[in-house]
């Protein structure tokens, strides 16, 4: 009895195994149906996206990114796509136009001066950094005139750190004029006029490096609104352009770290500096570029006394003449 039951169980086991093998062979040799190969839209999209994403990653990682110079310090990333200005379109030549905000700067010195700002790929031309955007605004007898504004093709990729700060990408510079074309026209636009800039030593280095051959040996005269602000508005927590401009009541029109916005803010900061300087030294008739050049070199602690003395000496001379 025990042996018979064991044999029956064994026969049942092998029958089950045989049926399983036959079923497996049937499904393996059966041609796939359309329903078996159909994917859901989400699965299909994901499978199609994978090779594209992989190739994009490969091309990005393999592309030689020229990190020219020492890039500016990293800041919080911005939504570049949302804040990119309209001028991101291709530019084939420098643009000189008359800005909309034609208004009188009642405190700036007479004559002509040019407010200049560069956006660059790094901090120093000696380390290979290049200019990528230029804005130069002229002011004539206290009235804003034309603005020279253009992108510049530096011939290298824009470092990601610079894009995070300025919003300028390598693609935006495609089709822009070369540095040689821009700098030749910029030098002609500036002429012999004094240059005003915020931390203007930075811009002067790039101007002399890329436009030196077109300056004709002219000694570039510069006034720095950062140096002047430290003397006229001492004790502020920061003298970065956006901070000090806001501190003295200038309403900034847009995000800074774009050349045109920076020259707009610098122009109005310069006028505000001149206003405060005039208040301290009286209606000094000679608050011109030469006086402002001397002021930016005066010790910060004695700058206010220097302005008062300047006004006092002027009033003394006027009294004697009368």
C-alpha positions, 0 to 999 in steps of 0.5 A: 500500500505504501509503495503503490501510493508513492508510485502514484504520487511520482507519476502525478509529479512528472505529469505536472512537470511535463505539462509545465515544460510544454506550456513554456515551449509554446509561449517561447516559440509563439510570435509576439502579438501587437498587444504584447509589444505595446507600451504605455505612453508614459513608458514609451516617452521615458524610453525615448527620452533616455537616449536623448538625455544620455547624448545631451549629457555626453555632449555637455560633458565632452564639450571643452568649456573654456573657463577663462580667467577667475570667474566672479564669486558664485551667487544664488542661481537665478531663473535665467529664462524668466529674466533674460532681457529682450536684447538676447536676440542676435546682434550683428553690430554695435548699437548706438541709440538714444535712451528713453530716459532723457532727463537732466542731471542737475548736479553733474559737472558740465561738458561731456563724460561717458559712463562705462560698464563691461560684463566679462567672462572673469575678473582679470584680462591678464588671466584671459578674461574677455568682454562679453557686453558693453554699455557706454552712456554719454552725458553732455552738460548734465543731459543724458545723450546716446548709449553705445550698447552691444554684446561681444563675441569673446570667442570662448564659452561663458562660464556658468558662474558668469551666466548665474550672475548676469544671465548671459549665455554663450548662445546669446553671444552667437552672431555678436560682433567681435571684440576688434569691431566693438572696441574700435567703435567704442574708442571712437564713441568715448573720444577724449571724454572722461570715463565714469564707472563704478569700480572703474579700475576694473573696466579700465583694465579691460578697456586698455587691454582690448581697445588699447590699440584704438585709443591712440595713446590717449591717457584715459581719465576716470572717475570712480563712483565707488571711491567717491561714494566712500568719501561722500557717504562714509560708514555704509555697510556696502558700496556695491552698486545696487546697495549704495544706489538704493541707500541714497534713494535711487530706484533701480529699474531692473536687475543689475549685472547687465551693462545697460542697467549698471550704467543707468544706475551709475549715472544717477549715483554719480549725480547724487554724489555730486549733489551731496558734494555741492551741499557740503562745499556750497555752490562751488563753481569749480566742482568739475572733473578735476576737483572730483578726481582730487576728491576720490584720492582724499583720505576718507576720514578727511573728505568732508572737511576737505569739501568744506574747506574747498567751499570756504576757499571759494567763498573767500576768493569771491569776497576778495574779488568783490 
